[in-house]
Amino acid sequence: MPSDRRPTMRGRRLGSALRRYRLAAKLDQEHAAKALGCSTAKMSRIESGANCARVPEVRYLLDLYEVNDEATRSQLERLARSATKRGWWVNQPVPVPDKLGDYLALESDATFIRTWQTALVPGLLQTEEYTRALATANPMPRDEADVAHIVAIRQQRRQQFLRSGARLAAVIWEPALTSMPDPTTHRAQLLDLLRLEQQPLISLQVLPLGEWSAATSSPPFVMLSFDGEWAPSAVAQDTHQESVVMEDDDLTMPYAHAFDALRSAALTTDRTRDLLQRLVADLPEAEESE
């Protein structure tokens, strides 16, 4: 378990699920704590994620709450087993900020990732050169070591995703693909997208420049679903400093509806492929050779 005793994202997800099922069973924390043989304070810590429930405790509580669906029980038991495991980002040479670590825990567990981007290629689909150009151009002062760290973390995230078996659906506004830092980076990134979109678990669609109304209907976001579910469990939006994560259903569901509308307005995957090929072909020959 992490030494700082911060609630892990997996612990929070487990605790939130247990709380949801307790409320559905119309039981209070005192009743659940007494049945489990612990204090009400411990039950509160379990539901907040501050304490991670062990697998036998999860089974007992699910029995108490009359949760009999085998798939649900298996998912929560797996979450209990992994709640205190350290992620790949923990032992990096440069410490990863806590909030980024929380987001990476969600990203690494997600089985379905949906993202809408208006100005940038989605992080999980970026080439090293593209990420390096973004980090270098950022107005916040960074030295070469900082830039190298950003590039390394993002590439590690990309490799972890590609190995995970998770699905990714991305909608990108056309300007993000027509304006890049230099022709070499531009060509390499477009060709990489063409390779990635051929993978069966990746769906890539471009929203045409003229679809201004759809493009302005929502800010950029990443939406994460778990355990094969369609409904989102978390939505992340980037600020200059960090990713802000929303987990309440009332906050996340509007993004799911917005994403469906964006996909409907975007080019099909086949037409997106045609557009990417045209963009590559249109890059000036003289600039490509620089």
N, C-alpha and C positions, 0 to 999 in steps of 0.2 A: 504494500500500500504506500502511496506517496507520503513522504515524511511530513509534509505541511498539513496533512489531514484535510485538504480542500475536498469538497464533494466532487467526485468525478462526473463527467457527463453521463457515463453509463450508469453510475449509481443514481443519479438524478432521474434518468429515464425509468429505471427499475422502481424507484420510490414513487414516482408519479403514477406509474401503472398500478402499483399496489394501493395507493390512495384512491385512485379512480374506482377500482373494484370494491374497496371497502365502502365507499360512499354508495355505490350501486347496490350493495348488500344492506344498506341502511344501518351500518354499525358505526359507533364512534371509536376514537382511538383508545379510550379506556377499555372498552370491551375487547378490542383486538389485542391490546397489550396483556390483559389478564389471561386471555386464551393462549397467548404465546409464552406466558410466564416471564414477562419482562416489564419494565416500567413504562409508563406513558411517555416519559421523556425519550426513552430509546425508540419507541414506536414513531415518535415525531421525527427523530433523527433518521430513521430508516426511510420514512416517506419524503424527507427533504434531500436524501442522498448523502447526508453527512456520515451515516453508518450504512454499510452495504450489507443487506440481508444475505445470509448464507442459503444455499440451495435447500436444505431441510426446512428452514424458516419460510422460504418462498412457497414450498409445497404445502406446508401447514396452513399458511394464510390463504392460499388459493382454495384449499379444501374448506376453510372457514367461510370464505366469501362465495362458495359454490361456483367456482370457475372450473368448468369441466371440459372445456374445449382443449383437446390435446395439443393442437398447434400453438395456442396461446400459452399453455403451460410450458411447453418446450422452449418457446422463445424467451420467456422470463427466466427459466432455469439457465439458459445459455447466457443471458445477460448477467445473472448472479455470478456465474463462474468467471466471467470476463471483466466484471466491474472494477476490480482492483489491479488488473494487468496493466503494465506500462506499455504505452504506444511507441512506435518506432521513433517518434519525434522527441522522446524524453532524453535520450542519451546523445543529443547532438553536441558538437564541439562548442557551439554558441547556444546558450539557453533559449528555448522558444518561449515567448511570453505566455502567461497563463491563459489569456482569452483565446489566443491562437491555438494553443494546445486543446482547449475545450472544443473549438470548432473542428480541429483535425480529428478528434475522437468521434465526433458526429459523422464527418465525411468518411472516415475509414469504416464505419459500421453501416453506412447507407447502402441500400440495395437498389435505389432508384434516385438519381440526381437530375433535377431539371434546372436549367439556368437560362436567363434572359439577359443579354448584354447589348448595350447601345453603342459603346465606344471602343471596347476591348475584346480581344479573343478570350473566351473563357479560360480561367487559370489552368484547368486540367488539360487543356488542349494547346497550350503555348509551347513553342520551341524554346530552347535555351537562349538563343539570340534575341528572340522577341522579349522574353522576360528581362534579359540583361538591359535591353534598350529602354524598357519601361522603368526599371529601377534606377538607371543612370539619369533619365530625364525627370525623375520625381523631384519636386522643388525642395524636399527635405534633404539636408546635407548628408551624403553617404560617401564613405571611402570604398576602396576596391574590395576590402574584406566584407563589408556590409552587403555590397552588391553580389558578391560570390555566394554569401550565405543565403540571400533571398533566392537566387537562381537554384542553388542546391536543394533547398526545401521544396520549391515548387516542382522541380523535376522529380524529387522523391515522391511527392504527392501524386504526380502523374503516373509514375511507375506502379505505385501501390494501387491506384485506381484501375489501371489496365490489367493488373493481375487479380483483382478482387472478384470479377464476375458481375459487378454492378452495372446497371443500365444508366446511360446518360442521354438525355434529350436536351439539345441546345438550340435556342433561337437567337440569332445575331442580326442586329440591324446592319444594313449594307455598308454604311460609312465606316464601320469598324474594319471592314475588309478591303476598302479602297484607299485608306490612308494609313501608312505605316512608316517607321522611321527612315528606312532606306530601301532601295530596290532589292538588295541581296536578302535582307531579313524578310522583306515582303514576299519574294518568290518562295523562300524556304518555308515560311509559315503557311502560305496557301497550298503548297505541295503536300505539306504535312497534314493539313486538314483533309485534303483529297484522299490521303492514305487512311486516315483515321475513320472517315465517314464510311468506308467500305466494311468496317467491322460490324458484325451483326448487333452488338449491344450499344452502338453509338448511332444516334439520330441527329443529323445536323440540318437545320433549315435557316435560310436567310430571309429576313423581312426586307422587302424592297424599299429603296429610298423614298418612293412616293407614298408609302403607307404611313404617312406622318401621324395620322390620328391614332393608329394602333401603337406606333412607336412611343408616343407620349402618354399612353394610358397607364404606364407603370414604370417606376425606376428599376434599374438593374437589380437582380437578386439571384440567389441560389436556393433551391428548395430541395429538402432532403426527406426521403421516405425510407422506412425500415421494414425488415421482415416480409418483403414482397408486397407490402400494402401500397395502394394508389395514393391514399390521403397523405398529405405532408405532415411530418412531425416537427419540422423545424424549417425556418426560413432565415437566411443570412443576407445582410446587406453590408457593403464595405463603407467605411469612413476613411479619412486620411490616416487614422491611427490603428484601426482594428476592424474586425467584423462584428456587427451587432446581430445577435441571434434571438429570434422570436420563436416561442414554442407553444403558446396558447392557441387552441383551435380557432378562436374568434379572430386571431391575427393572421394565422397561416392560410386559412381556407380562401380568402379573397385572392391570394397570390396563385393558388391552384386554378381558380377560374380565369384569372388574368392570363396565365400561361396557356391555357386551352384556347383562349381567344387569339393570342399571339400566334400560336401554331396554325390556327385556321387562316389567319391573314398572311402567313409566310409562304414562300415558295415550297413546293413539294421537295422531298429529298432528291429526286431525279433532276428537277430544275435547278436546285441548289448546286448540284454537282456540275451542271452545264455552266452555271454562272462562275463558279470557281475556276473552271477550265478556261473560260473566256478572260477572266481577270489575269490569269497567268500568261496567256497568249498576248495580252495587250501591254504587258510590261515592256517598256522601251529596250530594244536590244543594246543600245549604247550604255544605258544605265545598268543593265544586268551584269555587264562584264567588269564593272568597276570593282 
